[in-house]
Amino acid sequence: MKVGTNATVFVLFFGMALLEAFQEGNWIKAALWVAIGVVFLLADNIKPKSKTESD
């Protein structure tokens, strides 16, 4: 897993939303943000293989 600018966006936006959900005690909202964050990071690291790599 590579860390780059997209990971920074994750930490800033999803992390802040997650902290807010924890402070409010809204566990469903917190779980939603964790799930969205995981999907975001996984999607960022999935890259299609080029034809030269598959040969």
LUMSE-70420 format. One record per residue: x negated, y negated, z of N, C-alpha, C, O in turn; residue number from 1. Coordinates in Angstrom, 1 decimal, decimal comma. Atoms other than C-alpha are relative to their C-alpha. Example, Ala and Ser with C-alpha at 12.3 -4.5 7.8 and 13.67 -1.06 7.14 Angstrom:
BEGIN
R|nx|ny|nz|cax|cay|caz|cx|cy|cz|ox|oy|oz|num
R|-0,9|1,2|0,0|-12,3|4,5|7,8|-0,9|-1,2|0,0|-1,9|-1,2|0,7|1;
R|0,9|1,1|0,0|-13,7|1,1|7,1|0,8|-1,1|0,8|0,3|-2,2|0,9|2;
end
This chain:
BEGIN
R|nx|ny|nz|cax|cay|caz|cx|cy|cz|ox|oy|oz|num
R|-0,8|1,2|0,0|0,0|0,0|0,0|-0,9|-1,2|0,0|-1,7|-1,4|0,9|1;
R|0,8|1,2|0,1|-1,5|-3,3|-1,1|0,7|-1,1|0,7|1,9|-1,3|0,7|2;
R|-0,5|1,1|-0,7|-1,1|-6,4|1,0|-0,3|-1,3|-0,9|-1,5|-1,5|-1,2|3;
R|0,3|1,2|0,9|-0,7|-9,6|-1,1|1,0|-1,1|0,4|1,5|-1,2|1,5|4;
R|-0,9|1,1|-0,2|1,5|-12,6|-1,5|1,4|0,4|0,3|2,2|-0,2|1,1|5;
R|-1,4|-0,5|-0,2|4,7|-10,5|-1,5|0,1|0,4|1,5|1,2|0,3|2,1|6;
R|-0,1|-0,4|-1,4|3,8|-9,2|2,0|0,1|-1,2|0,8|0,8|-1,2|1,9|7;
R|-0,1|1,3|-0,7|3,4|-12,8|3,1|1,5|-0,5|0,0|2,0|-0,9|1,0|8;
R|-1,4|0,3|0,1|6,9|-13,5|1,9|0,9|0,8|0,9|1,8|0,4|1,6|9;
R|-0,7|-0,9|-0,9|8,2|-10,5|3,7|-0,2|-0,4|1,5|0,8|-0,5|2,2|10;
R|0,2|0,3|-1,4|6,6|-11,5|7,0|0,7|-1,3|0,3|1,3|-1,5|1,4|11;
R|-0,6|1,3|-0,2|7,8|-15,1|6,7|1,5|0,0|0,1|2,2|-0,4|1,0|12;
R|-1,4|0,0|0,1|11,4|-14,6|5,6|0,7|1,1|0,7|1,6|0,9|1,6|13;
R|-0,6|-1,1|-0,7|12,4|-11,1|6,7|-0,4|0,1|1,4|0,5|0,4|2,3|14;
R|0,4|0,0|-1,3|10,4|-11,3|9,8|0,7|-1,0|0,9|1,1|-0,7|2,0|15;
R|-0,7|1,0|-0,7|12,0|-14,5|10,9|1,4|0,3|0,2|2,0|0,1|1,3|16;
R|-1,4|-0,4|-0,1|15,5|-13,2|10,2|0,1|1,1|1,0|1,1|1,2|1,7|17;
R|-0,1|-1,1|-0,9|14,7|-10,1|12,1|-0,2|-0,5|1,5|0,5|0,0|2,4|18;
R|0,1|0,6|-1,3|13,5|-12,1|15,1|1,2|-0,7|0,5|1,6|-0,5|1,7|19;
R|-1,2|0,6|-0,3|16,6|-14,1|15,0|1,1|1,0|0,4|1,8|0,8|1,4|20;
R|-0,9|-1,0|-0,3|18,7|-11,0|15,0|-0,2|0,6|1,3|0,7|0,9|2,1|21;
R|0,3|-0,5|-1,3|16,9|-9,6|18,0|0,3|-1,0|1,1|0,9|-0,6|2,1|22;
R|-0,3|1,0|-1,0|17,3|-12,9|19,9|1,5|-0,1|0,2|1,9|-0,3|1,4|23;
R|-1,4|0,0|-0,1|21,0|-12,8|19,2|0,6|1,3|0,6|1,7|1,3|1,0|24;
R|-0,4|-1,3|-0,5|21,2|-9,2|20,3|0,9|0,7|-1,0|1,6|1,7|-0,6|25;
R|-0,8|-0,6|1,1|22,8|-8,2|17,0|-0,8|1,1|-0,6|-1,6|0,8|-1,5|26;
R|0,9|-1,1|0,4|21,3|-4,8|16,5|0,4|0,5|-1,4|-0,5|1,0|-2,2|27;
R|-0,4|-0,4|1,3|23,3|-4,1|13,3|-0,7|-0,9|-1,0|-1,2|-0,4|-2,0|28;
R|0,7|0,9|0,9|21,9|-7,2|11,7|-1,5|0,2|0,0|-2,1|0,1|-1,1|29;
R|1,5|-0,3|-0,1|18,4|-6,3|12,9|-0,3|1,2|-0,9|-1,3|1,2|-1,6|30;
R|0,2|-1,2|0,7|18,7|-2,9|11,4|0,1|-0,2|-1,5|-0,6|0,3|-2,3|31;
R|-0,1|0,4|1,4|19,9|-4,4|8,1|-1,2|-0,7|-0,5|-1,7|-0,4|-1,6|32;
R|1,2|0,7|0,5|16,9|-6,7|7,9|-1,2|1,0|-0,1|-2,0|0,8|-0,9|33;
R|1,1|-1,0|0,0|14,5|-3,8|8,7|0,2|0,8|-1,3|-0,8|1,0|-2,0|34;
R|-0,2|-0,8|1,2|16,1|-1,7|5,9|-0,3|-0,9|-1,3|-0,9|-0,3|-2,2|35;
R|0,3|0,8|1,2|16,0|-4,6|3,4|-1,5|-0,3|-0,1|-2,0|-0,2|-1,2|36;
R|1,4|0,2|0,1|12,4|-5,3|4,3|-0,8|1,2|-0,5|-1,7|1,0|-1,3|37;
R|0,7|-1,2|0,5|11,3|-1,7|3,8|0,2|0,2|-1,5|-0,7|0,5|-2,2|38;
R|-0,3|-0,2|1,5|13,1|-1,5|0,4|-0,8|-1,0|-0,8|-1,4|-0,7|-1,8|39;
R|0,8|1,0|0,7|11,4|-4,8|-0,6|-1,4|0,4|-0,1|-2,0|0,2|-1,2|40;
R|1,4|-0,4|0,1|7,9|-3,6|0,3|-0,2|1,2|-0,8|-1,2|1,3|-1,6|41;
R|0,2|-1,2|0,8|8,4|-0,2|-1,3|0,2|-0,4|-1,5|-0,6|0,1|-2,3|42;
R|-0,2|0,4|1,4|9,8|-1,8|-4,5|-1,2|-0,8|-0,5|-1,5|-0,7|-1,7|43;
R|1,2|0,8|0,4|6,8|-4,1|-4,6|-1,2|0,8|-0,3|-2,0|0,4|-1,2|44;
R|1,1|-0,9|0,2|4,4|-1,2|-4,5|0,2|1,0|-1,1|-0,8|1,7|-1,5|45;
R|-0,3|-1,0|1,1|6,1|0,9|-7,2|-0,3|-0,7|-1,3|0,4|-1,7|-1,6|46;
R|0,3|0,6|1,3|4,6|0,1|-10,5|0,0|1,1|-1,1|-0,5|2,2|-0,9|47;
R|0,0|-1,0|1,1|5,2|1,9|-13,8|-1,4|0,3|-0,5|-2,2|-0,6|-0,6|48;
R|1,3|-0,4|0,5|2,2|3,8|-15,2|-0,1|-0,4|-1,5|0,9|-0,3|-2,2|49;
R|0,2|0,3|1,4|0,8|2,5|-18,4|-0,3|1,2|-0,8|-0,7|2,3|-0,2|50;
R|0,2|-1,2|0,9|0,3|4,9|-21,4|-1,5|0,4|0,2|-1,8|1,6|0,0|51;
R|1,4|-0,4|-0,1|-3,5|4,8|-20,9|-0,3|0,8|1,3|-1,2|1,6|1,3|52;
R|0,2|-0,8|-1,3|-3,2|6,1|-17,3|0,5|1,4|-0,1|0,0|2,3|0,5|53;
R|-0,6|-1,3|0,1|-1,0|9,0|-18,3|-0,7|0,9|-0,9|-0,5|2,1|-0,9|54;
R|0,8|-0,9|0,9|-3,4|10,3|-21,0|-1,1|0,7|0,6|-1,8|1,4|-0,1|55;
end
